[in-house]
Amino acid sequence: MMTPKILVFAGSARKESFNKKLAAAAAKSAELLGALVTVIDLADFPLPLFDEDVESAGTPENAQKLKQLFVEHHGFIISSPEYNSSISPLLKNTIDWVSRPAEGEPRMVAYTGKVAALLSASPGGLGGLRGLVHVRSILSSIGVIVIPDQFALSSAHEHFGESGELNEGSGKKRLNAVVCSLTELASKLHA
């Protein structure tokens, strides 16, 4: 079986983001399953709001770097915060910039045929579940195969230790199952 390359990130720039912590737990799980994992922080790739006028002056360097990372990986683990029952502006802006075609390349080259697993963590009772509906819709519309299983961690403030690690029993089994589904499918599709 081929070793899948998985890009892991959160749709939040906040330093103590629960979604960053959840993404780190998922990355560790994927590594234990044998995947080659790259974890990034979107805060390290600041971008202007997507605007074709800005793009016409030249695609920002960070958009080019992010797109290259997306192209190089077989799948994505995205831990998305819920903002007003939807996707975070940071995540939507990232998806939009990465989707832009360069001259001579296939449409949606960074997304088509890639596999994604969706996660969310929130202090609220639904764990950010409502926002994942929108992330799934966006990614599915641009050619990403989003696995049916997903993981939403409610009352997230109760589930991480002082070191930022996900506590034992805090849904780790369900999280690991989602990550396993992603790595298996990515490995099969890109063999």
BAMAR-372516 format. One record per residue: residue number from 1; x, z, y of N, C-alpha, C in turn. Coordinates in nm, 2 decimals. Layout:
N
<NUM <X Z Y> <X Z Y> <X Z Y>>
...
END
This chain:
191
<1 <0.08 0.00 -0.12> <0.00 0.00 0.00> <0.09 0.00 0.12>>
<2 <0.05 -0.07 0.22> <0.13 -0.09 0.35> <0.11 0.04 0.43>>
<3 <0.22 0.08 0.50> <0.22 0.20 0.58> <0.16 0.16 0.72>>
<4 <0.04 0.22 0.75> <-0.02 0.19 0.88> <0.05 0.25 1.00>>
<5 <0.05 0.18 1.11> <0.10 0.23 1.24> <-0.02 0.27 1.32>>
<6 <-0.03 0.39 1.36> <-0.14 0.45 1.43> <-0.10 0.50 1.56>>
<7 <-0.17 0.46 1.67> <-0.16 0.50 1.80> <-0.26 0.61 1.83>>
<8 <-0.21 0.73 1.88> <-0.30 0.84 1.90> <-0.29 0.89 2.04>>
<9 <-0.41 0.90 2.10> <-0.42 0.95 2.24> <-0.55 1.01 2.28>>
<10 <-0.55 1.09 2.38> <-0.68 1.14 2.44> <-0.72 1.07 2.56>>
<11 <-0.85 1.07 2.59> <-0.90 1.01 2.71> <-0.90 1.10 2.83>>
<12 <-0.80 1.19 2.83> <-0.80 1.30 2.93> <-0.65 1.31 2.98>>
<13 <-0.64 1.34 3.11> <-0.50 1.36 3.17> <-0.47 1.51 3.19>>
<14 <-0.57 1.59 3.17> <-0.56 1.73 3.20> <-0.45 1.79 3.11>>
<15 <-0.36 1.87 3.16> <-0.26 1.93 3.08> <-0.31 2.01 2.96>>
<16 <-0.40 2.10 2.98> <-0.45 2.18 2.87> <-0.58 2.13 2.81>>
<17 <-0.59 2.00 2.81> <-0.71 1.93 2.75> <-0.73 1.96 2.61>>
<18 <-0.86 2.00 2.57> <-0.89 2.02 2.43> <-0.88 1.89 2.35>>
<19 <-0.90 1.78 2.42> <-0.89 1.65 2.35> <-0.75 1.62 2.32>>
<20 <-0.66 1.66 2.41> <-0.51 1.63 2.38> <-0.47 1.72 2.26>>
<21 <-0.52 1.84 2.25> <-0.49 1.93 2.14> <-0.55 1.87 2.01>>
<22 <-0.67 1.82 2.02> <-0.73 1.76 1.90> <-0.66 1.64 1.86>>
<23 <-0.62 1.56 1.95> <-0.54 1.44 1.92> <-0.41 1.48 1.85>>
<24 <-0.34 1.58 1.89> <-0.22 1.63 1.83> <-0.25 1.67 1.69>>
<25 <-0.36 1.74 1.66> <-0.39 1.78 1.52> <-0.42 1.66 1.44>>
<26 <-0.48 1.56 1.49> <-0.51 1.44 1.42> <-0.38 1.36 1.39>>
<27 <-0.29 1.36 1.48> <-0.16 1.29 1.46> <-0.09 1.36 1.35>>
<28 <-0.09 1.49 1.35> <-0.02 1.56 1.24> <-0.08 1.53 1.10>>
<29 <-0.21 1.52 1.10> <-0.28 1.48 0.98> <-0.24 1.34 0.93>>
<30 <-0.24 1.25 1.03> <-0.20 1.11 0.99> <-0.06 1.10 0.94>>
<31 <0.03 1.18 1.00> <0.17 1.18 0.95> <0.18 1.23 0.81>>
<32 <0.10 1.34 0.78> <0.10 1.40 0.65> <0.05 1.30 0.54>>
<33 <-0.03 1.20 0.59> <-0.09 1.10 0.50> <0.01 0.98 0.49>>
<34 <0.12 0.99 0.56> <0.22 0.88 0.55> <0.22 0.77 0.65>>
<35 <0.13 0.79 0.75> <0.12 0.69 0.86> <0.24 0.70 0.95>>
<36 <0.28 0.59 1.02> <0.37 0.59 1.13> <0.29 0.62 1.25>>
<37 <0.31 0.73 1.32> <0.23 0.77 1.43> <0.30 0.77 1.56>>
<38 <0.24 0.71 1.66> <0.29 0.72 1.80> <0.18 0.80 1.88>>
<39 <0.22 0.91 1.94> <0.13 0.98 2.03> <0.17 0.95 2.17>>
<40 <0.07 0.92 2.25> <0.10 0.90 2.39> <0.00 0.98 2.48>>
<41 <0.04 1.00 2.60> <-0.04 1.08 2.70> <-0.07 0.97 2.81>>
<42 <-0.19 0.95 2.83> <-0.23 0.85 2.93> <-0.19 0.89 3.07>>
<43 <-0.16 1.02 3.09> <-0.11 1.06 3.22> <0.03 1.00 3.25>>
<44 <0.10 0.96 3.15> <0.23 0.90 3.16> <0.22 0.75 3.20>>
<45 <0.10 0.70 3.20> <0.08 0.55 3.23> <-0.02 0.54 3.35>>
<46 <0.01 0.59 3.47> <-0.09 0.59 3.57> <-0.12 0.44 3.61>>
<47 <-0.25 0.41 3.63> <-0.30 0.28 3.66> <-0.40 0.29 3.78>>
<48 <-0.40 0.18 3.86> <-0.51 0.17 3.96> <-0.64 0.14 3.89>>
<49 <-0.75 0.17 3.95> <-0.88 0.12 3.89> <-0.88 -0.03 3.87>>
<50 <-0.93 -0.07 3.76> <-0.93 -0.21 3.73> <-1.00 -0.29 3.84>>
<51 <-0.94 -0.39 3.88> <-0.99 -0.48 3.99> <-0.92 -0.61 3.98>>
<52 <-1.00 -0.72 3.97> <-0.94 -0.85 3.95> <-0.85 -0.89 4.07>>
<53 <-0.88 -0.84 4.19> <-0.79 -0.86 4.30> <-0.66 -0.80 4.29>>
<54 <-0.66 -0.68 4.23> <-0.53 -0.61 4.20> <-0.46 -0.69 4.09>>
<55 <-0.53 -0.73 3.99> <-0.47 -0.80 3.88> <-0.41 -0.94 3.93>>
<56 <-0.48 -1.00 4.02> <-0.43 -1.13 4.07> <-0.29 -1.12 4.14>>
<57 <-0.26 -1.00 4.19> <-0.13 -0.98 4.25> <-0.02 -0.95 4.14>>
<58 <-0.06 -0.93 4.02> <0.03 -0.90 3.91> <-0.02 -0.79 3.83>>
<59 <-0.02 -0.80 3.70> <-0.07 -0.69 3.61> <0.03 -0.57 3.63>>
<60 <-0.02 -0.45 3.65> <0.07 -0.34 3.67> <0.15 -0.32 3.54>>
<61 <0.28 -0.27 3.57> <0.37 -0.25 3.46> <0.32 -0.16 3.35>>
<62 <0.25 -0.05 3.39> <0.20 0.04 3.29> <0.09 -0.02 3.21>>
<63 <0.01 -0.11 3.26> <-0.09 -0.18 3.18> <-0.02 -0.27 3.08>>
<64 <0.09 -0.33 3.12> <0.16 -0.41 3.02> <0.22 -0.33 2.91>>
<65 <0.28 -0.21 2.95> <0.34 -0.12 2.85> <0.23 -0.07 2.75>>
<66 <0.12 -0.03 2.80> <0.01 0.02 2.72> <-0.04 -0.09 2.62>>
<67 <-0.06 -0.21 2.68> <-0.11 -0.32 2.60> <-0.01 -0.35 2.48>>
<68 <0.12 -0.35 2.51> <0.22 -0.37 2.41> <0.21 -0.27 2.30>>
<69 <0.19 -0.14 2.34> <0.17 -0.04 2.24> <0.05 -0.06 2.15>>
<70 <-0.06 -0.10 2.21> <-0.19 -0.13 2.14> <-0.16 -0.25 2.04>>
<71 <-0.10 -0.35 2.09> <-0.07 -0.47 2.00> <0.01 -0.43 1.88>>
<72 <0.11 -0.34 1.90> <0.20 -0.31 1.79> <0.15 -0.22 1.68>>
<73 <0.03 -0.16 1.71> <-0.03 -0.07 1.61> <-0.15 -0.13 1.54>>
<74 <-0.17 -0.08 1.42> <-0.28 -0.13 1.33> <-0.41 -0.06 1.36>>
<75 <-0.40 0.07 1.41> <-0.52 0.15 1.44> <-0.50 0.25 1.55>>
<76 <-0.61 0.31 1.59> <-0.61 0.40 1.70> <-0.69 0.53 1.66>>
<77 <-0.64 0.64 1.70> <-0.71 0.77 1.69> <-0.73 0.81 1.84>>
<78 <-0.86 0.81 1.88> <-0.89 0.84 2.02> <-0.97 0.96 2.03>>
<79 <-0.92 1.06 2.10> <-1.00 1.18 2.12> <-1.05 1.18 2.27>>
<80 <-1.18 1.16 2.28> <-1.24 1.13 2.40> <-1.33 1.24 2.46>>
<81 <-1.30 1.29 2.58> <-1.38 1.39 2.64> <-1.52 1.33 2.68>>
<82 <-1.62 1.41 2.69> <-1.75 1.36 2.74> <-1.76 1.39 2.89>>
<83 <-1.78 1.29 2.97> <-1.81 1.31 3.11> <-1.95 1.27 3.14>>
<84 <-2.04 1.36 3.17> <-2.18 1.33 3.20> <-2.24 1.25 3.10>>
<85 <-2.22 1.29 2.97> <-2.28 1.22 2.86> <-2.22 1.08 2.83>>
<86 <-2.10 1.06 2.88> <-2.04 0.92 2.86> <-1.89 0.94 2.85>>
<87 <-1.83 0.83 2.86> <-1.68 0.81 2.85> <-1.61 0.85 2.98>>
<88 <-1.49 0.90 2.96> <-1.41 0.94 3.08> <-1.37 0.82 3.16>>
<89 <-1.36 0.82 3.29> <-1.31 0.71 3.37> <-1.17 0.67 3.33>>
<90 <-1.09 0.76 3.30> <-0.95 0.73 3.25> <-0.95 0.64 3.13>>
<91 <-1.03 0.68 3.03> <-1.03 0.60 2.91> <-1.09 0.46 2.93>>
<92 <-1.20 0.46 3.01> <-1.26 0.32 3.03> <-1.16 0.23 3.11>>
<93 <-1.09 0.29 3.21> <-1.00 0.21 3.28> <-0.88 0.16 3.20>>
<94 <-0.84 0.25 3.11> <-0.73 0.21 3.01> <-0.78 0.09 2.92>>
<95 <-0.89 0.11 2.87> <-0.95 0.00 2.78> <-0.96 -0.13 2.86>>
<96 <-1.01 -0.12 2.98> <-1.02 -0.24 3.06> <-0.89 -0.31 3.09>>
<97 <-0.79 -0.24 3.13> <-0.66 -0.30 3.16> <-0.60 -0.36 3.04>>
<98 <-0.60 -0.29 2.93> <-0.54 -0.34 2.80> <-0.61 -0.46 2.75>>
<99 <-0.74 -0.48 2.79> <-0.81 -0.59 2.74> <-0.78 -0.73 2.81>>
<100 <-0.71 -0.72 2.92> <-0.69 -0.84 3.00> <-0.59 -0.93 2.93>>
<101 <-0.63 -1.06 2.93> <-0.54 -1.16 2.86> <-0.42 -1.20 2.94>>
<102 <-0.31 -1.22 2.88> <-0.20 -1.29 2.94> <-0.20 -1.43 2.91>>
<103 <-0.14 -1.51 2.99> <-0.15 -1.66 2.97> <-0.09 -1.69 2.83>>
<104 <-0.17 -1.77 2.75> <-0.13 -1.82 2.62> <-0.15 -1.73 2.51>>
<105 <-0.21 -1.61 2.53> <-0.23 -1.52 2.41> <-0.37 -1.52 2.37>>
<106 <-0.40 -1.49 2.25> <-0.54 -1.48 2.20> <-0.62 -1.38 2.28>>
<107 <-0.75 -1.41 2.29> <-0.84 -1.32 2.35> <-0.85 -1.18 2.28>>
<108 <-0.84 -1.08 2.35> <-0.85 -0.94 2.30> <-0.75 -0.91 2.19>>
<109 <-0.63 -0.96 2.21> <-0.52 -0.95 2.12> <-0.49 -0.80 2.09>>
<110 <-0.51 -0.71 2.18> <-0.47 -0.57 2.16> <-0.58 -0.50 2.08>>
<111 <-0.70 -0.56 2.06> <-0.81 -0.50 2.00> <-0.86 -0.56 1.87>>
<112 <-0.87 -0.69 1.86> <-0.93 -0.76 1.76> <-0.87 -0.73 1.62>>
<113 <-0.96 -0.68 1.53> <-0.91 -0.65 1.40> <-0.85 -0.51 1.38>>
<114 <-0.83 -0.44 1.49> <-0.77 -0.31 1.48> <-0.88 -0.21 1.44>>
<115 <-0.84 -0.10 1.39> <-0.93 0.01 1.33> <-0.92 0.13 1.42>>
<116 <-1.03 0.20 1.45> <-1.03 0.32 1.53> <-1.11 0.43 1.47>>
<117 <-1.06 0.55 1.49> <-1.13 0.67 1.46> <-1.16 0.74 1.59>>
<118 <-1.28 0.80 1.60> <-1.32 0.86 1.73> <-1.34 1.01 1.71>>
<119 <-1.28 1.09 1.80> <-1.28 1.23 1.80> <-1.33 1.28 1.94>>
<120 <-1.38 1.40 1.94> <-1.41 1.46 2.07> <-1.41 1.61 2.05>>
<121 <-1.37 1.68 2.16> <-1.37 1.83 2.17> <-1.43 1.87 2.30>>
<122 <-1.52 1.97 2.30> <-1.58 2.01 2.42> <-1.62 2.16 2.41>>
<123 <-1.62 2.23 2.52> <-1.67 2.37 2.51> <-1.82 2.37 2.48>>
<124 <-1.89 2.26 2.50> <-2.03 2.26 2.48> <-2.07 2.26 2.33>>
<125 <-2.20 2.27 2.31> <-2.26 2.28 2.18> <-2.26 2.15 2.10>>
<126 <-2.24 2.03 2.16> <-2.24 1.91 2.09> <-2.10 1.85 2.07>>
<127 <-2.00 1.92 2.12> <-1.87 1.88 2.10> <-1.82 1.75 2.16>>
<128 <-1.90 1.70 2.26> <-1.87 1.57 2.32> <-1.93 1.45 2.24>>
<129 <-2.02 1.47 2.15> <-2.07 1.37 2.07> <-2.14 1.26 2.14>>
<130 <-2.21 1.29 2.25> <-2.28 1.19 2.33> <-2.19 1.08 2.39>>
<131 <-2.07 1.12 2.43> <-1.97 1.03 2.49> <-1.92 0.93 2.38>>
<132 <-1.91 0.98 2.26> <-1.86 0.89 2.15> <-1.95 0.77 2.12>>
<133 <-2.07 0.79 2.15> <-2.17 0.67 2.13> <-2.12 0.56 2.22>>
<134 <-2.08 0.59 2.35> <-2.04 0.49 2.44> <-1.90 0.43 2.40>>
<135 <-1.81 0.52 2.36> <-1.68 0.47 2.32> <-1.69 0.37 2.20>>
<136 <-1.78 0.41 2.10> <-1.80 0.32 1.99> <-1.86 0.19 2.03>>
<137 <-1.95 0.19 2.12> <-2.02 0.07 2.17> <-1.91 -0.02 2.24>>
<138 <-1.83 0.03 2.32> <-1.73 -0.05 2.40> <-1.63 -0.11 2.30>>
<139 <-1.57 -0.03 2.21> <-1.47 -0.08 2.12> <-1.53 -0.18 2.02>>
<140 <-1.65 -0.15 1.97> <-1.71 -0.25 1.88> <-1.73 -0.39 1.94>>
<141 <-1.76 -0.38 2.07> <-1.79 -0.51 2.15> <-1.67 -0.59 2.17>>
<142 <-1.55 -0.53 2.16> <-1.43 -0.60 2.19> <-1.34 -0.63 2.06>>
<143 <-1.41 -0.61 1.95> <-1.34 -0.65 1.82> <-1.27 -0.54 1.74>>
<144 <-1.29 -0.42 1.78> <-1.23 -0.31 1.71> <-1.33 -0.27 1.60>>
<145 <-1.27 -0.24 1.48> <-1.35 -0.19 1.37> <-1.35 -0.03 1.38>>
<146 <-1.46 0.02 1.43> <-1.47 0.17 1.44> <-1.53 0.23 1.32>>
<147 <-1.45 0.31 1.25> <-1.50 0.37 1.12> <-1.63 0.45 1.15>>
<148 <-1.72 0.46 1.05> <-1.84 0.53 1.07> <-1.82 0.68 1.09>>
<149 <-1.73 0.74 1.02> <-1.71 0.88 1.03> <-1.64 0.91 1.17>>
<150 <-1.68 1.02 1.23> <-1.62 1.07 1.35> <-1.62 1.22 1.35>>
<151 <-1.55 1.28 1.44> <-1.54 1.43 1.45> <-1.56 1.48 1.59>>
<152 <-1.65 1.57 1.60> <-1.68 1.63 1.73> <-1.67 1.78 1.72>>
<153 <-1.58 1.84 1.79> <-1.55 1.99 1.78> <-1.63 2.06 1.90>>
<154 <-1.73 2.13 1.86> <-1.80 2.21 1.97> <-1.74 2.34 1.99>>
<155 <-1.77 2.41 2.10> <-1.71 2.53 2.14> <-1.56 2.53 2.12>>
<156 <-1.50 2.42 2.17> <-1.35 2.39 2.15> <-1.26 2.51 2.19>>
<157 <-1.30 2.58 2.30> <-1.22 2.69 2.35> <-1.20 2.80 2.25>>
<158 <-1.28 2.80 2.14> <-1.27 2.90 2.04> <-1.19 2.86 1.92>>
<159 <-1.14 2.74 1.92> <-1.08 2.68 1.80> <-0.93 2.65 1.81>>
<160 <-0.87 2.68 1.92> <-0.73 2.65 1.93> <-0.65 2.78 1.96>>
<161 <-0.54 2.80 1.89> <-0.46 2.92 1.91> <-0.38 2.91 2.03>>
<162 <-0.30 3.01 2.06> <-0.22 3.02 2.18> <-0.12 2.91 2.19>>
<163 <-0.07 2.86 2.08> <0.03 2.75 2.07> <-0.04 2.61 2.09>>
<164 <-0.17 2.61 2.09> <-0.24 2.48 2.10> <-0.28 2.42 1.97>>
<165 <-0.24 2.48 1.86> <-0.27 2.43 1.73> <-0.42 2.46 1.70>>
<166 <-0.48 2.37 1.62> <-0.62 2.39 1.57> <-0.62 2.50 1.47>>
<167 <-0.70 2.60 1.49> <-0.71 2.71 1.39> <-0.75 2.66 1.25>>
<168 <-0.71 2.73 1.15> <-0.75 2.70 1.02> <-0.90 2.72 1.01>>
<169 <-0.96 2.63 0.93> <-1.11 2.64 0.91> <-1.19 2.58 1.03>>
<170 <-1.13 2.54 1.14> <-1.20 2.49 1.26> <-1.23 2.34 1.24>>
<171 <-1.29 2.31 1.13> <-1.32 2.17 1.10> <-1.21 2.09 1.06>>
<172 <-1.09 2.15 1.02> <-0.97 2.07 0.98> <-1.00 1.98 0.86>>
<173 <-1.09 2.03 0.77> <-1.12 1.95 0.65> <-1.19 1.82 0.70>>
<174 <-1.29 1.83 0.79> <-1.36 1.72 0.83> <-1.27 1.62 0.92>>
<175 <-1.19 1.68 1.00> <-1.09 1.61 1.08> <-1.00 1.53 0.99>>
<176 <-0.95 1.59 0.89> <-0.86 1.53 0.79> <-0.93 1.41 0.72>>
<177 <-1.05 1.43 0.69> <-1.13 1.32 0.62> <-1.15 1.20 0.71>>
<178 <-1.17 1.22 0.83> <-1.18 1.11 0.93> <-1.05 1.04 0.94>>
<179 <-0.94 1.11 0.95> <-0.81 1.05 0.97> <-0.77 0.98 0.84>>
<180 <-0.81 1.03 0.72> <-0.78 0.97 0.60> <-0.85 0.84 0.59>>
<181 <-0.98 0.83 0.63> <-1.06 0.71 0.62> <-0.99 0.60 0.71>>
<182 <-0.95 0.64 0.83> <-0.88 0.55 0.92> <-0.75 0.49 0.86>>
<183 <-0.67 0.58 0.81> <-0.54 0.53 0.76> <-0.56 0.45 0.64>>
<184 <-0.65 0.48 0.55> <-0.68 0.40 0.43> <-0.73 0.26 0.47>>
<185 <-0.82 0.25 0.56> <-0.87 0.12 0.60> <-0.77 0.04 0.68>>
<186 <-0.69 0.10 0.77> <-0.59 0.03 0.84> <-0.49 -0.03 0.74>>
<187 <-0.45 0.05 0.64> <-0.35 0.01 0.54> <-0.41 -0.11 0.46>>
<188 <-0.53 -0.11 0.42> <-0.59 -0.22 0.35> <-0.61 -0.35 0.43>>
<189 <-0.65 -0.33 0.55> <-0.68 -0.45 0.64> <-0.55 -0.52 0.68>>
<190 <-0.44 -0.44 0.69> <-0.31 -0.50 0.74> <-0.21 -0.51 0.64>>
<191 <-0.25 -0.51 0.51> <-0.15 -0.52 0.40> <-0.09 -0.67 0.39>>
END
